[in-house]
């Protein structure tokens, strides 16, 4: 019973947070919100890439090869297919295979 209540509360909060911008900005979205909507996604992706590569040992075998190959595959698939799920899943599979093989 507790789990069902927790799931219901989390679902309600998630729905409220998703609907909140539409409720607050009913008439016109402020220019700074539009600007942030354009600028933040690439900035967040950049920060995630930096975070993921921060502990790579570039001077020790395999010299960051799995990370670089998987990253290039993700970028290429994203440019080609424009499907984030496919890009991320494929990159993850390639990375996991490479760290087992190399």
SULCORNOR-V267560 format. One line per field, one symbol per residue. ss: DSSP state (H for helix, E for strand, L for the rest). phi: phi as a letter, one per 30 degrees, with the letter a starting at -180 (. if undefined). burial: I if it has 16 or more other ideal C-beta (glycine too) atoms within 10 Angstrom, else O. A space follows every 50 residues. Layout:
ss: ???
phi: ???
burial: ???
This chain:
ss: LHHHHHHHHHHHHHHHHHHHHHHHLLLLLLHHHHHHHHHHHHHHHHHHHH HHHLLLLLLLLLLLHHHHHHHHHHHHHHHHHLLHHHHHHHHHHHHHHHHH HL
phi: .ddddddddddddddddddeedddcddbddddddddddcdeddddedddd ddcdcdcdcbeciideddddddddddddddchbddddddddddddddddd dd
burial: OOOOOOOOOOOOOOOOOOOOOOOOOOOOOOOOOOOOOOOOOOOOOOOOOO OOOOOOOOOOOOOOOIIOIIIOIIOOIIOOOOOOOOIOOIIOOIIOOIOO OO
